[in-house]
Amino acid sequence: MKVIVPIARYLLGFIFLVVGADKLYHFIPAEPVFTGVAGQFMGAMTATGYMYMVGVCQAVSGLLLLINRYVALALVVLAAVIVNINAMNFLMAQHGAGVAIGLLVALLWLPVAYRNRSALLPLLKARVAE
């Protein structure tokens, strides 16, 4: 586990830093892969500028994982991103590569979150002291 967690953290950080930066600067050549409802959804998110916000969240969180600072914060932000990636791929796109990547980042997220569980568990409290 001592070796797996840093490797998972670095891979997760690298993936989200590169993908997030690509959403901002478009340096990875890609053709539109989504059609139908998924294509309309991605088109709406791109046209409104929402994907820039997602790109910033991904890139900053990926950088935080790479430099090993504010890891719990990065994990919380990426949890929301990963849920949305998987929800979109399972519910709308049903695209093989997208499903595989969504599952990969979810599996990479798990050991890193487990290592940082002491920082994440307070988020699951039903009530906080006032």
Secondary structure in CASP SS format (residue, H / E / C, confidence):
PFRMAT SS
TARGET T0000
AUTHOR 0000-0000-0000
METHOD secondary structure of the structure
MODEL  1
M C 1.00
K C 1.00
V C 1.00
I H 1.00
V H 1.00
P H 1.00
I H 1.00
A H 1.00
R H 1.00
Y H 1.00
L H 1.00
L H 1.00
G H 1.00
F H 1.00
I H 1.00
F H 1.00
L H 1.00
V H 1.00
V H 1.00
G H 1.00
A H 1.00
D H 1.00
K H 1.00
L H 1.00
Y H 1.00
H C 1.00
F C 1.00
I C 1.00
P C 1.00
A C 1.00
E C 1.00
P C 1.00
V C 1.00
F C 1.00
T C 1.00
G H 1.00
V H 1.00
A H 1.00
G H 1.00
Q H 1.00
F H 1.00
M H 1.00
G H 1.00
A H 1.00
M H 1.00
T H 1.00
A H 1.00
T C 1.00
G C 1.00
Y H 1.00
M H 1.00
Y H 1.00
M H 1.00
V H 1.00
G H 1.00
V H 1.00
C H 1.00
Q H 1.00
A H 1.00
V H 1.00
S H 1.00
G H 1.00
L H 1.00
L H 1.00
L H 1.00
L H 1.00
I H 1.00
N C 1.00
R C 1.00
Y C 1.00
V H 1.00
A H 1.00
L H 1.00
A H 1.00
L H 1.00
V H 1.00
V H 1.00
L H 1.00
A H 1.00
A H 1.00
V H 1.00
I H 1.00
V H 1.00
N H 1.00
I H 1.00
N H 1.00
A H 1.00
M H 1.00
N H 1.00
F H 1.00
L H 1.00
M H 1.00
A H 1.00
Q C 1.00
H C 1.00
G H 1.00
A H 1.00
G H 1.00
V H 1.00
A H 1.00
I H 1.00
G H 1.00
L H 1.00
L H 1.00
V H 1.00
A H 1.00
L H 1.00
L H 1.00
W H 1.00
L H 1.00
P H 1.00
V H 1.00
A H 1.00
Y H 1.00
R H 1.00
N C 1.00
R H 1.00
S H 1.00
A H 1.00
L H 1.00
L H 1.00
P H 1.00
L H 1.00
L H 1.00
K C 1.00
A C 1.00
R C 1.00
V C 1.00
A C 1.00
E C 1.00
END
